[in-house]
Amino acid sequence: MNEAYVAISIIWLFLFMYALGGAIDFGAGFWSMFYYGRKDSTAASVANLYLSPSWEVTNVFLVLFVVALVGFFPGAAYSLGSLMIVPVSFVLILLIIRSAFMVYSYTVQKYTKLFTYISGLTGLLIPALMVSVLPIIIGGFVEVVGDRHYILYNELLTSPTLYAHIGFGISAELFLSALFLSDYAREAKSMDTYKVYRRNAIIFGPIMLSFAVAATMTLIPEAMWMVDNMVRQWELFALSLIAFAIGYSAMWWPSKKGRVGQPRVAVILMIIQIGLASFAYGWSHMPYMVYPELTIYDALTNLTMYHSLLIGYAIGMAILIPLFILFWRLFLKDKRYLTEEK
């Protein structure tokens, strides 16, 4: 594997970690809004219990992804920056608003309700805007004039590809967050809430899969090159589908404690499923960063900077990984935190 593919693999890893953390984080915000004020359920409080410590950690992967992208592929910064300025600007504005209310809502109680609705609405809008980037870089919606790239918004906004990708992003977010929160509720010994989120995961699992198929099918008239490459990766997509089927069925597996479903197994298998599918999707996009003008070879940094970045990220991850493990044990596994705050 040459330097360009090593660099893009590192970027994919950061993007994958942010996509997982972001999906659960934003989805938890939506479920907190959806169940807010319900007297017959603790689903909102369990979602808030997860949100309290996790949203800062999720943003760490976003920073790592952006820095790695600009560092390893400075040649892509101008093209991607000019193309993505509108959706990325909206994402940043929404993230700032959401983060601000995250900070102050826990100290100023009168903003709790407003924060809940802002967290829920931005939890839908931010993933939708992020996923809308994918159809743009696949091709068919970009016009090059001189050295400038322009998005053809008239064609993009009327394309079913855009809405299929957005539908997949939102449904995947709601499915993953519901599945994770079902396991989180079980850790918090809140079995009624476990049943609520298990039911939501059962509903949104097939919806996510349907949108994934739709997003692939709508590429046929507009990005046939991508479809051809995806066909060549059929083994990874097949393994992904098998992982989804086993993971989805795990929600009905019997448990030693007498309840129906093993959400921990389902969460692990769904992470594997999304990892396989996203890797196959990204590999099918290679070697283009923006089809057909910009490739990973054109945008790669010089070898001196490349090796310096590798060393820097190796040291950084050696420090961060133990901290992430500690965070997991303190806030997501510690019975004192889970049961006291519940």
Rosetta silent file (secondary structure, phi, psi, omega in degrees, C-alpha in Angstrom):
SEQUENCE: MNEAYVAISIIWLFLFMYALGGAIDFGAGFWSMFYYGRKDSTAASVANLYLSPSWEVTNVFLVLFVVALVGFFPGAAYSLGSLMIVPVSFVLILLIIRSAFMVYSYTVQKYTKLFTYISGLTGLLIPALMVSVLPIIIGGFVEVVGDRHYILYNELLTSPTLYAHIGFGISAELFLSALFLSDYAREAKSMDTYKVYRRNAIIFGPIMLSFAVAATMTLIPEAMWMVDNMVRQWELFALSLIAFAIGYSAMWWPSKKGRVGQPRVAVILMIIQIGLASFAYGWSHMPYMVYPELTIYDALTNLTMYHSLLIGYAIGMAILIPLFILFWRLFLKDKRYLTEEK
SCORE:     score description
SCORE:     0.000 S_00000001
   1 L     0.000  124.876 -177.373    0.000    0.000    0.000 S_00000001
   2 L   -80.934  179.342 -173.590    1.555    3.316   -1.056 S_00000001
   3 H   -60.046  -40.858 -176.968    1.659    6.574    0.866 S_00000001
   4 H   -63.510  -39.947 -179.065   -1.562    7.986   -0.581 S_00000001
   5 H   -75.330  -32.224  173.913   -3.603    4.944    0.403 S_00000001
   6 H   -63.573  -45.100 -179.079   -2.082    4.814    3.895 S_00000001
   7 H   -63.851  -44.219 -178.160   -2.985    8.486    4.396 S_00000001
   8 H   -70.265  -28.384  176.392   -6.539    8.104    3.097 S_00000001
   9 H   -67.672  -38.622  176.674   -6.996    5.005    5.297 S_00000001
  10 H   -63.775  -43.293  178.718   -6.057    7.055    8.375 S_00000001
  11 H   -63.905  -40.639  176.896   -8.553    9.723    7.357 S_00000001
  12 H   -60.596  -39.947 -179.252  -11.222    7.058    6.807 S_00000001
  13 H   -62.124  -45.386  178.258  -10.555    5.703   10.306 S_00000001
  14 H   -64.420  -40.571  179.197  -11.073    9.129   11.905 S_00000001
  15 H   -65.689  -39.185  178.558  -14.169    9.720    9.796 S_00000001
  16 H   -63.937  -43.701  178.984  -15.540    6.310   10.737 S_00000001
  17 H   -65.230  -39.893  178.611  -15.003    6.957   14.444 S_00000001
  18 H   -69.060  -37.812  179.517  -16.641   10.370   14.187 S_00000001
  19 H   -62.304  -42.168  178.186  -19.547    8.938   12.185 S_00000001
  20 H   -65.881  -52.572 -179.329  -20.183    6.321   14.886 S_00000001
  21 H   -63.177  -40.508  179.851  -19.821    8.716   17.799 S_00000001
  22 H   -66.615  -39.914  179.756  -21.721   11.461   16.013 S_00000001
  23 H   -60.941  -44.693  179.873  -24.589    9.177   15.037 S_00000001
  24 H   -69.353  -40.916 -178.825  -25.091    8.081   18.647 S_00000001
  25 H   -64.621  -53.105 -179.160  -24.544   11.594   19.994 S_00000001
  26 H   -66.875  -37.463  177.913  -26.898   13.376   17.585 S_00000001
  27 H   -65.215  -38.802  176.895  -29.411   10.557   17.773 S_00000001
  28 H   -62.268  -36.605  176.032  -29.425   10.707   21.561 S_00000001
  29 H   -62.754  -40.517  177.939  -30.211   14.412   21.268 S_00000001
  30 H   -66.220  -45.259 -178.639  -33.189   13.647   19.053 S_00000001
  31 H   -65.473  -32.858  175.730  -34.512   10.903   21.355 S_00000001
  32 H   -62.317  -41.221  177.118  -34.115   13.239   24.329 S_00000001
  33 H   -68.456  -41.543 -175.292  -36.332   15.773   22.518 S_00000001
  34 H   -63.082  -38.851 -177.440  -38.771   13.103   21.340 S_00000001
  35 L  -100.586    9.559 -177.866  -39.382   11.756   24.851 S_00000001
  36 L   -63.613  132.946  177.094  -39.052   15.078   26.670 S_00000001
  37 L    82.150   -0.108  179.844  -41.800   15.636   29.226 S_00000001
  38 L   -76.780  123.171 -179.122  -43.102   12.070   29.058 S_00000001
  39 L   -80.271  -20.372 -174.225  -44.209   10.995   32.530 S_00000001
  40 L   -95.891    9.398 -175.877  -44.479    7.332   31.596 S_00000001
  41 L  -150.587  145.448  174.247  -40.886    6.893   30.405 S_00000001
  42 L  -103.085   19.196 -176.905  -37.316    7.611   31.510 S_00000001
  43 H   -61.519  -38.252 -179.929  -36.081    7.449   27.906 S_00000001
  44 H   -66.596  -42.001 -178.473  -35.278   11.187   27.854 S_00000001
  45 H   -68.165  -34.662  177.634  -33.260   11.046   31.072 S_00000001
  46 H   -68.085  -39.878  177.017  -31.247    8.044   29.865 S_00000001
  47 H   -63.108  -42.275  178.196  -30.450    9.872   26.607 S_00000001
  48 H   -66.649  -32.727  177.880  -29.359   12.946   28.589 S_00000001
  49 H   -60.966  -38.827  176.902  -27.302   10.712   30.843 S_00000001
  50 H   -74.272  -40.352 -175.838  -25.290    9.647   27.801 S_00000001
  51 H   -64.388  -34.883 -171.947  -25.145   13.146   26.291 S_00000001
  52 H   -50.297  -51.849 -177.774  -23.739   14.811   29.404 S_00000001
  53 H   -97.783  -12.135 -163.234  -20.135   13.561   29.079 S_00000001
  54 H   -90.959  -26.866 -169.367  -19.957   12.277   25.491 S_00000001
  55 H   -66.614  -30.818  178.000  -20.441   15.190   23.117 S_00000001
  56 H   -66.404  -39.727 -179.263  -16.994   16.704   23.809 S_00000001
  57 H   -65.841  -39.415  179.030  -15.274   13.402   23.006 S_00000001
  58 H   -58.674  -40.711 -178.750  -17.174   13.070   19.734 S_00000001
  59 H   -68.457  -20.780  176.513  -15.880   16.441   18.571 S_00000001
  60 H   -60.540  -42.248 -179.180  -12.298   15.289   19.153 S_00000001
  61 H   -68.615  -30.830  175.722  -12.610   12.897   16.201 S_00000001
  62 H   -64.846  -43.163  178.066  -13.990   15.696   14.024 S_00000001
  63 H   -64.236  -44.114  178.734  -10.905   17.800   14.767 S_00000001
  64 H   -60.435  -40.324 -179.994   -8.598   14.836   14.107 S_00000001
  65 H   -64.521  -47.920 -177.379  -10.334   14.191   10.791 S_00000001
  66 H   -64.781  -44.672 -179.616  -10.108   17.797    9.566 S_00000001
  67 H   -63.917  -41.429  178.813   -6.467   18.213   10.618 S_00000001
  68 H   -65.187  -40.012 -179.916   -5.509   14.900    9.003 S_00000001
  69 H   -62.734  -48.098 -179.809   -7.323   15.792    5.781 S_00000001
  70 H   -69.936  -36.136 -178.402   -5.605   19.177    5.447 S_00000001
  71 H   -70.868  -49.123 -177.981   -2.245   17.801    6.617 S_00000001
  72 H   -76.816  -32.718 -175.598   -2.055   14.724    4.404 S_00000001
  73 L  -128.560   65.961  179.580   -3.859   16.214    1.398 S_00000001
  74 H   -63.978  -25.003  178.710   -3.191   19.969    1.269 S_00000001
  75 H   -68.227  -16.020  179.115   -3.788   19.877   -2.469 S_00000001
  76 H   -95.061  -10.866 -173.742   -7.432   19.048   -1.801 S_00000001
  77 H   -61.505  -43.915 -177.184   -8.008   21.839    0.716 S_00000001
  78 H   -67.612  -48.188 -177.861   -8.756   24.527   -1.872 S_00000001
  79 H   -63.971  -48.478 -179.935  -11.043   22.406   -4.059 S_00000001
  80 H   -66.867  -37.250  179.535  -12.939   20.844   -1.158 S_00000001
  81 H   -63.887  -42.721  179.575  -13.088   24.164    0.687 S_00000001
  82 H   -70.671  -32.359  179.793  -14.637   25.992   -2.260 S_00000001
  83 H   -75.083  -41.218 -169.761  -17.075   23.159   -2.922 S_00000001
  84 H   -98.904   10.547 -173.616  -18.166   22.527    0.635 S_00000001
  85 H   -61.412  -35.686 -178.140  -18.252   26.072    1.991 S_00000001
  86 H   -72.776  -57.642 -179.440  -22.075   26.211    2.109 S_00000001
  87 H   -64.349  -37.871 -178.704  -22.893   22.861    3.796 S_00000001
  88 H   -67.758  -37.883  178.626  -19.807   22.990    6.055 S_00000001
  89 H   -62.562  -43.467  177.623  -20.599   26.561    7.150 S_00000001
  90 H   -63.074  -40.326  178.500  -24.121   25.526    8.125 S_00000001
  91 H   -61.662  -45.330 -179.412  -22.727   22.504   10.000 S_00000001
  92 H   -63.792  -40.773  178.637  -20.272   24.672   11.936 S_00000001
  93 H   -62.226  -45.339  179.683  -22.980   27.193   12.849 S_00000001
  94 H   -65.707  -38.047  177.786  -25.258   24.408   14.109 S_00000001
  95 H   -65.244  -39.080  178.584  -22.400   22.775   16.036 S_00000001
  96 H   -64.534  -45.787  179.370  -21.564   26.083   17.720 S_00000001
  97 H   -61.693  -46.574 -178.266  -25.190   26.652   18.721 S_00000001
  98 H   -63.200  -44.812 -178.004  -25.559   23.084   19.975 S_00000001
  99 H   -65.451  -38.979  179.363  -22.279   23.142   21.896 S_00000001
 100 H   -60.879  -44.839  179.654  -23.086   26.492   23.508 S_00000001
 101 H   -71.882  -29.373  174.764  -26.398   25.211   24.842 S_00000001
 102 H   -59.780  -42.120 -177.087  -24.719   21.957   25.901 S_00000001
 103 H   -68.964  -47.393 -169.795  -22.372   23.966   28.120 S_00000001
 104 H   -89.674  -19.530 -175.815  -24.884   26.346   29.677 S_00000001
 105 H   -67.233  -27.557 -178.303  -28.015   24.224   29.948 S_00000001
 106 L   -83.687  -12.713  177.154  -26.587   22.198   32.829 S_00000001
 107 L  -106.113  -26.127  178.137  -25.719   25.324   34.837 S_00000001
 108 L  -117.153   97.654 -169.576  -28.728   27.491   33.910 S_00000001
 109 H   -64.540  -23.786 -177.361  -31.779   25.292   34.368 S_00000001
 110 H   -68.841  -15.115  178.436  -34.199   27.672   32.652 S_00000001
 111 H   -94.258    3.396 -174.769  -32.562   26.813   29.316 S_00000001
 112 H   -60.142  -46.759 -178.546  -33.039   23.056   29.709 S_00000001
 113 H   -65.271  -43.990  179.039  -36.181   22.843   27.585 S_00000001
 114 H   -62.373  -42.022  177.526  -34.744   25.104   24.864 S_00000001
 115 H   -60.531  -40.514 -178.600  -31.542   23.079   24.843 S_00000001
 116 H   -59.063  -43.897 -179.512  -33.514   19.863   24.471 S_00000001
 117 H   -73.324  -37.294  177.060  -35.228   21.102   21.327 S_00000001
 118 H   -65.475  -43.058  178.283  -32.075   22.634   19.875 S_00000001
 119 H   -61.907  -40.670 -179.262  -30.168   19.409   20.524 S_00000001
 120 H   -69.084  -44.370 -178.054  -32.921   17.351   18.899 S_00000001
 121 H   -70.316  -44.372  177.334  -33.343   19.512   15.803 S_00000001
 122 H   -66.573  -27.152  176.568  -29.622   19.989   15.198 S_00000001
 123 H   -64.378  -20.879  174.346  -29.253   16.249   15.762 S_00000001
 124 H   -94.776  -39.920 -174.127  -31.220   15.757   12.555 S_00000001
 125 H   -72.060  -41.468 -176.612  -29.925   18.708   10.528 S_00000001
 126 H   -63.080  -50.276  177.009  -26.182   18.226   11.108 S_00000001
 127 H   -61.053  -36.678  179.177  -26.014   14.590    9.872 S_00000001
 128 H   -62.135  -43.381  179.146  -28.245   15.476    6.909 S_00000001
 129 H   -67.415  -39.076 -179.812  -25.884   18.286    5.872 S_00000001
 130 H   -65.668  -44.348 -178.453  -22.809   16.105    6.376 S_00000001
 131 H   -68.736  -26.679  179.909  -24.166   13.213    4.335 S_00000001
 132 L   -63.820  -16.125  178.271  -25.205   15.609    1.529 S_00000001
 133 H   -68.092  -33.098 -174.120  -21.479   16.032    0.794 S_00000001
 134 H   -58.918  -49.018  178.627  -21.201   12.452   -0.527 S_00000001
 135 H   -62.644  -27.546 -177.985  -23.266   12.882   -3.727 S_00000001
 136 H   -67.961  -47.845 -175.701  -21.347   16.083   -4.494 S_00000001
 137 H   -77.542  -13.524  177.261  -17.864   14.532   -4.504 S_00000001
 138 H   -70.955  -28.685  177.479  -19.048   11.453   -6.421 S_00000001
 139 L   115.677  160.834  179.550  -19.520   13.612   -9.511 S_00000001
 140 L    97.423  -13.209 -178.632  -22.217   14.882  -11.794 S_00000001
 141 L  -124.619   14.498 -176.992  -23.019   17.956   -9.711 S_00000001
 142 E  -122.941  133.266  175.403  -19.749   19.908  -10.014 S_00000001
 143 E  -115.776  132.678 -179.765  -18.759   22.345  -12.739 S_00000001
 144 E  -105.405  122.184  176.909  -15.128   23.428  -13.173 S_00000001
 145 E  -123.317  106.118 -174.446  -14.482   26.915  -14.523 S_00000001
 146 L    68.037 -121.522  176.909  -10.769   27.642  -14.699 S_00000001
 147 L  -106.316   15.680 -178.243   -9.403   26.646  -11.309 S_00000001
 148 E  -109.262  143.490  177.416  -12.713   27.078   -9.495 S_00000001
 149 E  -110.301  134.636 -179.924  -15.258   24.390   -8.637 S_00000001
 150 E  -127.756  137.281  175.617  -18.963   25.169   -8.467 S_00000001
 151 E   -82.970  132.734  176.807  -21.819   23.001   -7.216 S_00000001
 152 L   -86.384   85.792 -172.164  -24.745   22.760   -9.622 S_00000001
 153 H   -65.333  -32.036  179.177  -27.419   23.252   -6.978 S_00000001
 154 H   -60.937  -42.591  179.272  -30.315   23.101   -9.441 S_00000001
 155 H   -76.208  -38.204 -178.451  -29.332   19.583  -10.445 S_00000001
 156 H   -64.723  -46.621 -174.888  -28.281   18.514   -6.958 S_00000001
 157 L   -72.566  -12.763  177.034  -31.473   19.602   -5.220 S_00000001
 158 L  -106.398    8.075 -177.694  -33.636   17.787   -7.768 S_00000001
 159 L   -93.196  133.581  176.095  -31.625   14.559   -7.671 S_00000001
 160 H   -66.233  -21.834  178.262  -33.015   11.506   -5.836 S_00000001
 161 H   -59.832  -42.893 -179.598  -29.411   10.584   -4.957 S_00000001
 162 H   -60.181  -47.870 -174.731  -29.184   13.499   -2.533 S_00000001
 163 H   -74.606  -29.383  174.728  -32.374   12.611   -0.683 S_00000001
 164 H   -67.054  -40.368  177.492  -31.570    8.892   -0.604 S_00000001
 165 H   -66.558  -42.215  178.443  -28.216    9.695    1.042 S_00000001
 166 H   -63.492  -43.449  177.804  -29.858   12.082    3.514 S_00000001
 167 H   -60.599  -39.835  177.567  -32.505    9.487    4.335 S_00000001
 168 H   -65.269  -43.645 -178.390  -29.794    6.908    4.943 S_00000001
 169 H   -60.923  -44.565 -178.021  -27.827    9.282    7.184 S_00000001
 170 H   -70.750  -44.207 -178.880  -30.808   10.158    9.370 S_00000001
 171 H   -67.359  -36.413  177.146  -32.176    6.608    9.608 S_00000001
 172 H   -65.524  -39.784  177.613  -28.704    5.215   10.396 S_00000001
 173 H   -61.297  -46.894 -178.101  -28.312    7.830   13.127 S_00000001
 174 H   -69.050  -35.955  178.608  -31.657    6.981   14.714 S_00000001
 175 H   -67.648  -50.519 -177.704  -31.049    3.240   14.435 S_00000001
 176 H   -64.164  -42.127 -179.580  -27.543    3.277   15.912 S_00000001
 177 H   -66.114  -41.407  178.281  -28.452    5.660   18.716 S_00000001
 178 H   -64.363  -40.848  179.372  -31.552    3.656   19.649 S_00000001
 179 H   -65.237  -45.354  179.446  -29.559    0.422   19.620 S_00000001
 180 H   -65.431  -42.645 -178.675  -26.754    1.886   21.722 S_00000001
 181 H   -67.443  -26.604  174.684  -29.175    3.530   24.173 S_00000001
 182 H   -65.504  -41.336  176.457  -30.973    0.217   24.634 S_00000001
 183 H   -69.484  -37.235  178.909  -27.695   -1.278   25.816 S_00000001
 184 H   -65.242  -40.046  177.224  -26.961    1.858   27.859 S_00000001
 185 H   -65.256  -36.223  177.035  -30.379    1.635   29.533 S_00000001
 186 H   -64.304  -40.923  176.893  -29.693   -1.980   30.399 S_00000001
 187 H   -62.550  -33.712 -179.698  -26.404   -0.924   32.048 S_00000001
 188 L   -83.413    5.131  179.484  -28.384    1.697   34.001 S_00000001
 189 L    61.279   32.170  177.811  -30.821   -1.025   35.168 S_00000001
 190 L  -110.269   85.173 -171.227  -33.733    0.758   33.464 S_00000001
 191 H   -72.329  -30.528  176.128  -35.481   -2.154   31.759 S_00000001
 192 H   -63.603  -41.872  177.672  -38.571   -0.188   30.714 S_00000001
 193 H   -68.704  -35.216  175.045  -36.334    2.242   28.839 S_00000001
 194 H   -56.498  -43.968 -179.792  -34.426   -0.692   27.384 S_00000001
 195 H   -65.523  -36.810  179.358  -37.668   -1.963   25.861 S_00000001
 196 H   -62.851  -49.567 -177.398  -38.466    1.485   24.418 S_00000001
 197 H   -74.204  -30.410  174.248  -35.139    1.843   22.643 S_00000001
 198 H   -62.033  -43.162  178.105  -35.093   -1.794   21.576 S_00000001
 199 H   -61.963  -41.820  178.928  -38.439   -1.222   19.849 S_00000001
 200 H   -63.660  -40.497  178.832  -37.074    1.897   18.122 S_00000001
 201 H   -64.721  -39.209  178.529  -33.999   -0.003   16.918 S_00000001
 202 H   -62.744  -36.829 -179.204  -36.194   -2.793   15.530 S_00000001
 203 H   -70.903  -46.610 -170.621  -38.197   -0.206   13.573 S_00000001
 204 H   -85.558  -12.750  176.994  -35.283    1.794   12.138 S_00000001
 205 H   -59.552  -56.092  177.776  -33.002   -1.138   11.243 S_00000001
 206 H   -64.160  -31.045  177.463  -34.888   -2.127    8.065 S_00000001
 207 H   -64.487  -43.635  177.257  -35.468    1.560    7.230 S_00000001
 208 H   -60.482  -45.394 -179.450  -31.718    2.182    7.303 S_00000001
 209 H   -63.288  -38.977  179.294  -31.062   -0.842    5.103 S_00000001
 210 H   -64.497  -42.564  178.285  -33.740    0.273    2.615 S_00000001
 211 H   -67.577  -33.088  177.426  -32.222    3.748    2.304 S_00000001
 212 H   -63.270  -43.511  177.324  -28.763    2.207    1.833 S_00000001
 213 H   -65.139  -42.473 -179.841  -30.061    0.191   -1.116 S_00000001
 214 H   -63.282  -41.565  179.208  -31.890    3.243   -2.485 S_00000001
 215 H   -62.348  -36.545  177.728  -28.756    5.401   -2.213 S_00000001
 216 H   -70.082  -44.740 -177.000  -26.829    2.791   -4.203 S_00000001
 217 H   -65.912  -35.507 -178.435  -29.497    2.376   -6.865 S_00000001
 218 L   -73.546   -9.042  175.817  -29.878    6.117   -7.447 S_00000001
 219 L   -75.992  -18.818 -171.520  -26.172    6.328   -8.304 S_00000001
 220 L   -56.992  -48.528 -179.356  -26.714    4.345  -11.491 S_00000001
 221 L   -76.913  -19.738 -170.861  -27.665    7.214  -13.825 S_00000001
 222 L  -110.546  -22.905 -178.238  -25.321    9.787  -12.278 S_00000001
 223 L  -146.107   63.056 -177.026  -22.198    7.921  -11.099 S_00000001
 224 H   -64.310  -29.813  177.695  -21.979    4.648  -12.977 S_00000001
 225 H   -60.357  -37.431  179.588  -18.214    4.553  -12.413 S_00000001
 226 H   -69.929  -41.376  179.135  -18.880    4.351   -8.686 S_00000001
 227 H   -62.441  -41.959  178.501  -21.447    1.574   -9.107 S_00000001
 228 H   -60.827  -42.344  178.359  -18.977   -0.449  -11.200 S_00000001
 229 H   -67.034  -35.430  178.761  -16.353   -0.108   -8.480 S_00000001
 230 H   -66.890  -34.648  177.209  -18.889   -1.097   -5.801 S_00000001
 231 H   -61.707  -36.359  179.717  -19.696   -4.267   -7.738 S_00000001
 232 H   -69.360  -19.085  178.959  -16.023   -5.204   -7.522 S_00000001
 233 L  -100.716   27.939 -172.173  -16.248   -4.907   -3.722 S_00000001
 234 H   -62.092  -29.209 -179.678  -19.233   -7.251   -3.489 S_00000001
 235 H   -63.040  -44.681  179.930  -17.501   -9.525   -0.953 S_00000001
 236 H   -65.322  -40.601  178.082  -17.221   -6.725    1.616 S_00000001
 237 H   -66.604  -35.729  177.376  -20.807   -5.649    1.036 S_00000001
 238 H   -66.127  -43.590  176.427  -21.956   -9.267    1.379 S_00000001
 239 H   -62.320  -37.058  177.525  -20.074   -9.632    4.686 S_00000001
 240 H   -63.031  -42.413  179.327  -21.636   -6.362    5.794 S_00000001
 241 H   -65.514  -38.454  177.395  -25.110   -7.662    5.019 S_00000001
 242 H   -64.464  -43.223  178.350  -24.413  -10.885    6.943 S_00000001
 243 H   -61.789  -38.874  177.883  -23.204   -8.871    9.950 S_00000001
 244 H   -63.716  -45.332 -177.868  -26.370   -6.774    9.796 S_00000001
 245 H   -61.975  -43.632 -179.905  -28.601   -9.863    9.683 S_00000001
 246 H   -68.595  -43.907 -179.796  -26.876  -11.494   12.670 S_00000001
 247 H   -63.832  -40.538  179.148  -26.740   -8.248   14.635 S_00000001
 248 H   -65.928  -39.003  179.314  -30.390   -7.462   13.963 S_00000001
 249 H   -68.417  -23.423 -179.228  -31.406  -10.968   15.006 S_00000001
 250 H   -63.496  -18.697  178.250  -29.448  -10.521   18.278 S_00000001
 251 H   -72.258   -6.940  175.297  -32.238   -8.232   19.490 S_00000001
 252 H  -114.099   -1.248 -179.301  -34.345  -11.388   19.869 S_00000001
 253 L   -66.468  143.702  177.609  -31.696  -13.684   21.353 S_00000001
 254 E   -70.918  153.507  179.961  -32.473  -14.981   24.835 S_00000001
 255 L  -118.758  156.343  177.976  -30.473  -13.657   27.754 S_00000001
 256 L   -63.690  -25.720 -177.776  -29.291  -15.298   30.944 S_00000001
 257 L   -88.061    6.033  174.195  -31.235  -12.703   32.911 S_00000001
 258 L    90.408   -4.694  179.616  -34.517  -13.732   31.325 S_00000001
 259 L   -91.830  165.385  179.192  -35.069  -10.712   29.074 S_00000001
 260 E   -92.262  130.310  174.696  -35.346  -10.802   25.295 S_00000001
 261 L   103.481  144.607  174.426  -32.415   -9.481   23.294 S_00000001
 262 L  -125.524   84.444 -173.499  -28.668   -9.046   23.621 S_00000001
 263 H   -63.995  -30.317  179.869  -28.045   -5.392   22.681 S_00000001
 264 H   -62.772  -43.308  177.219  -24.298   -5.505   23.366 S_00000001
 265 H   -63.710  -41.899  179.922  -23.852   -8.192   20.706 S_00000001
 266 H   -62.454  -42.411 -179.862  -26.090   -6.235   18.339 S_00000001
 267 H   -62.668  -45.746 -178.590  -24.088   -3.032   18.842 S_00000001
 268 H   -62.251  -45.768 -178.798  -20.765   -4.763   18.174 S_00000001
 269 H   -67.770  -34.357  177.836  -22.024   -6.482   15.037 S_00000001
 270 H   -70.086  -33.128  174.130  -23.594   -3.283   13.723 S_00000001
 271 H   -64.479  -42.553  176.004  -20.292   -1.465   14.192 S_00000001
 272 H   -62.016  -43.598 -179.694  -18.616   -4.232   12.188 S_00000001
 273 H   -59.653  -48.019 -178.571  -21.371   -4.002    9.573 S_00000001
 274 H   -69.291  -35.613  176.694  -21.025   -0.248    9.136 S_00000001
 275 H   -61.766  -45.793  178.953  -17.246   -0.520    9.147 S_00000001
 276 H   -64.160  -45.882 -177.607  -17.267   -3.063    6.324 S_00000001
 277 H   -65.892  -43.397 -178.714  -19.847   -1.163    4.281 S_00000001
 278 H   -68.712  -35.928  177.559  -18.196    2.237    4.717 S_00000001
 279 H   -66.127  -43.594  178.362  -14.756    0.826    3.876 S_00000001
 280 H   -64.174  -40.042  178.248  -16.120   -0.819    0.719 S_00000001
 281 H   -63.770  -46.566 -179.962  -17.943    2.404   -0.209 S_00000001
 282 H   -66.058  -39.121  179.246  -14.808    4.496    0.347 S_00000001
 283 H   -65.633  -32.813  177.745  -12.589    2.025   -1.516 S_00000001
 284 H   -68.178  -20.875 -179.321  -15.002    2.183   -4.448 S_00000001
 285 H   -83.995  -14.206 -176.471  -14.455    5.945   -4.547 S_00000001
 286 L   -72.476  148.839    4.696  -10.696    5.576   -4.963 S_00000001
 287 L   -94.477   18.338 -174.349   -8.515    7.089   -6.289 S_00000001
 288 E   -88.966  140.762  167.888  -10.751   10.159   -6.570 S_00000001
 289 E   -96.358  -40.815  169.871  -11.377   12.726   -3.871 S_00000001
 290 E  -133.289  113.971 -176.513  -13.598   14.750   -6.196 S_00000001
 291 L   -77.199  137.932   -5.199  -14.532   12.915   -9.380 S_00000001
 292 L  -104.919   11.966 -170.043  -13.059   13.273  -11.974 S_00000001
 293 L   -84.551  -33.203 -168.220  -10.708   16.233  -11.407 S_00000001
 294 E  -123.825  123.088  177.702   -8.948   15.486   -8.113 S_00000001
 295 E  -111.275  166.764  178.851   -7.240   12.242   -7.045 S_00000001
 296 H   -66.665  -25.896  178.640   -5.464   11.295   -3.822 S_00000001
 297 H   -71.510  -39.574  179.847   -2.170   11.264   -5.743 S_00000001
 298 H   -66.419  -34.289 -171.292   -2.605   14.859   -6.908 S_00000001
 299 H   -93.453  -10.504 -173.130   -3.479   16.141   -3.428 S_00000001
 300 L   -64.308  143.462  178.079   -0.931   14.224   -1.309 S_00000001
 301 L   -72.731  175.316  178.114    1.606   16.231    0.699 S_00000001
 302 L   -72.890  162.818 -172.498    5.382   15.845    0.335 S_00000001
 303 H   -65.816  -32.937  179.280    7.111   12.840    1.885 S_00000001
 304 H   -63.625  -48.391  177.864    8.788   14.834    4.671 S_00000001
 305 H   -65.148  -38.053  179.989    5.474   16.187    5.932 S_00000001
 306 H   -58.696  -48.861 -179.039    3.850   12.775    5.376 S_00000001
 307 H   -69.489  -34.795  176.828    6.321   10.985    7.651 S_00000001
 308 H   -63.839  -40.954  178.540    6.149   13.764   10.265 S_00000001
 309 H   -65.771  -39.279  178.072    2.362   13.460   10.353 S_00000001
 310 H   -60.474  -45.154  179.887    2.574    9.688   10.750 S_00000001
 311 H   -65.227  -43.635 -179.968    4.885   10.059   13.746 S_00000001
 312 H   -61.435  -44.078  179.840    2.735   12.817   15.239 S_00000001
 313 H   -70.405  -33.866  177.392   -0.484   10.835   14.923 S_00000001
 314 H   -63.360  -44.549  178.266    1.160    7.682   16.301 S_00000001
 315 H   -66.067  -44.405 -179.325    2.274    9.576   19.419 S_00000001
 316 H   -60.466  -44.517 -179.173   -1.074   11.352   19.710 S_00000001
 317 H   -70.518  -30.253  175.972   -3.109    8.157   19.488 S_00000001
 318 H   -63.269  -29.649  176.999   -0.808    6.439   22.008 S_00000001
 319 H   -83.378  -41.575 -172.800   -1.866    9.181   24.437 S_00000001
 320 H   -74.772  -37.921 -175.220   -5.531    9.424   23.434 S_00000001
 321 H   -59.703  -47.080  175.364   -6.473    5.741   23.315 S_00000001
 322 H   -60.814  -33.836  178.783   -5.853    5.096   27.056 S_00000001
 323 H   -67.935  -38.902  177.054   -7.797    8.290   27.821 S_00000001
 324 H   -64.213  -39.607  177.742  -10.732    7.103   25.719 S_00000001
 325 H   -63.926  -42.177  177.967  -10.688    3.762   27.549 S_00000001
 326 H   -63.146  -42.550  177.214  -10.662    5.579   30.879 S_00000001
 327 H   -58.775  -45.126  179.900  -13.549    7.773   29.742 S_00000001
 328 H   -58.966  -44.682 -177.453  -15.539    4.693   28.751 S_00000001
 329 H   -69.907  -33.160 -177.124  -14.991    3.073   32.134 S_00000001
 330 H   -77.082  -45.852 -169.805  -15.809    6.231   34.096 S_00000001
 331 H  -105.921  -22.751 -175.911  -18.929    7.478   32.348 S_00000001
 332 H  -112.144   -5.494  179.044  -20.335    4.592   30.330 S_00000001
 333 L  -129.521  -16.968 -175.439  -19.643    1.614   32.587 S_00000001
 334 L   -71.346  116.774 -176.974  -19.407    2.984   36.130 S_00000001
 335 H   -63.675  -30.444 -179.072  -22.491    1.769   38.024 S_00000001
 336 H   -65.404  -40.984  178.109  -22.246    4.651   40.509 S_00000001
 337 H   -69.110  -45.129 -175.068  -22.659    7.226   37.717 S_00000001
 338 H   -65.514  -47.903 -174.389  -25.364    5.288   35.887 S_00000001
 339 H   -79.258  -32.275  179.752  -27.536    4.452   38.851 S_00000001
 340 H   -70.092  -41.670 -177.361  -27.104    7.706   40.782 S_00000001
 341 H   -82.013  -17.428 -178.199  -27.973    9.947   37.843 S_00000001
 342 L   -61.989    0.000    0.000  -30.777    7.770   36.558 S_00000001
